[in-house]
């Protein structure tokens, strides 16, 4: 797979998206179960994963577009990472608020919000090395 190809860009965005969904679902399920191993934790985990996939798919599409446009314009890889990192955080905030309001929750549940932000940061940071290879001369 060529390092700047569309497939490699798509793969990076996909890994960021899936890792963020998994971390967010695990963290949310653990919080809702009171950090104790209960049988209902699996239910929270599965439902959380499904909700995360549905609500965050547009983030995946946005990340694909951002990465693709940056590679097309020969943006430096470090700057691509900064764009993806900041966009991920901003989009996480927007979609978390949309998720809250769509469920009829009028206040932000801070632990779940923190989990969503942390999952975005960890998922994006885990792909730093691969993003740096997108437009590198070597």
N, C-alpha and C positions, 0 to 999 in steps of 0.2 A: 504494500500500500504506500503510494507516494505521500511524503509528509505534508504536502499542502493540498492534497486532493480533497474533493468534496466528501468522500467517504470518511477520510480521517477527521475532517471537521465535524461531520455528523456523529462519528464515534465518540469524540471528545464531549460534545454537547450531551449525548445520550448517557455517557458515564457520569457526568455531573448531575444530570437529572435523576437517574436511577439511584445513585448514592444518596442524594439529598432526600429522596422519597423514603428510602429504607431507614436512614438515620432519623428523620422526622417521625416516621411511623413507630419505630422502636422507642424513641424518647417520649412521644405522646402516649403510647400504650403503657409504658412504665409509670409515667406521671398519673394517668387515670386509674391505674391499679394500685396506687400508693406505694410503688416500688416493692411490692411483694408478689411472689409467684403464685398467682391465682389462675384458675382455669379460664376465667373471663378475659384474661390478658390476651389470649389468642384471638378472641373476638375483636377486642380493641385494635389489635395489630392488623388483622385482615381488613376490617372496616376502615381503619386509618390509612392503610396502604391504598385501598381502592379510592377513597376520597382524595388522597394526595395525588394519585395518578391522574384523576379526572381534573382536579383544580389546577395542577401544575403543568399540564401538557402544553399550555400556551407559553409557559416559561421556557420549556425545551425548544419550541419553535423559535422564540425570540433569541435564545442563545445561538441556535443554528444560524440565524440571519446575521447576528452580530459578528460571529466568528467568520462567516463566509464573506461578508462585506469587508472586514478588516484584512483578510488574506488577499482578497481581490485588489485592494488598494495598497498592498505591500506595507501595511502598518507593522511597526516593530513588534516582535512577539511579547515583549514585556508590557507594552502598551495594550496589546490584545488582552493579556491577562487582567490588567487593571480594568479595562472596559467590561470584560465578562464578570469579574469579581463585583464591581459596583452595580452593574445591571442586575446581577443575581440577587444582591441584597435589596435593591429597590423593588424589583419584581416580587420578591418574597414578601416584603411589607405590604405591597398593594394587594397581592392575591390572598394573603392571610386576612387582611381586613375584609375583602370581598367574601371570603369563606365564613368569617365570623358573622357578618351581616346577613348572608344568605341563610344561615341557621337561626337567625333571630337573636343572636347574642349581641347586645349593644355595648358591652365593655370588652376590652382586650384582656384575654386570659394570659397574664404575663408569662407564666411558665411554658405554656404552649407556644406563645410568640417567640420566646427565647430559644426554644427547641427548634423552631422553624428557621430562625436566623442562624443558629449554630450549624444546623444541617447544611444550609446554603454555603456558609463559610468553609466548612470542612470539605464538602464536595468539590467546591471550586479550587480550594488550595491543593487538593489531592491531584489535580490535573495540571498543576503549574509546569511540571517538567514537559508534559506533552504539548501544552500550548506554546511553550518556548521553542519547540521544534518546528512549528508551523511555517514560519517565514525565515528561518535561520539560513545563513549562506552555506553551512556545511551539510 
